[in-house]
Amino acid sequence: LPARSFEAIDSKLLAGSTGYDVVSHSGSAIARLIPAGILQPLDKSKLPNFKHMREDVMSQLNANWDPGNQYVVPYMFGTHGVTYNEALVKETYPDAPIGSLDMIFDPAHMEKLADC
């Protein structure tokens, strides 16, 4: 189920008995979840393709969040960015919340930008 924030996800996980088998969370959250005993170690015998994970990604997880790569299988990684023509946006929607992700995720703003 989608959550509105990392804090909401963490609250559910910390409360226990969520019924979740798999949780997709941020890499940085892993460092908090492992010592809290929220995550179970992976049974790598049931993950035959685990050996094909990218070494650079697994090394980063090992060094920063999951020592020994015991708890996490990366699903995806990277950064998210938004590119737009600021002049055209301002021309179309002068009060657009430039610099805020609300410009994309708030349907009211996207509706005003539909003609761009």
Buried (B, 14 or more C-beta within 10 A) or exposed (E): EEEEEEEEBBEBBEEEEEEEEEBEBEBEBBEBBBEEEBBEEBEEEEEEEEEEBEEEBBEBBBEEBBEEBEBBBBEEEEEEEEEEEEEEBEEBBEEBEEEEEEBEEEEEBBEBBEEE
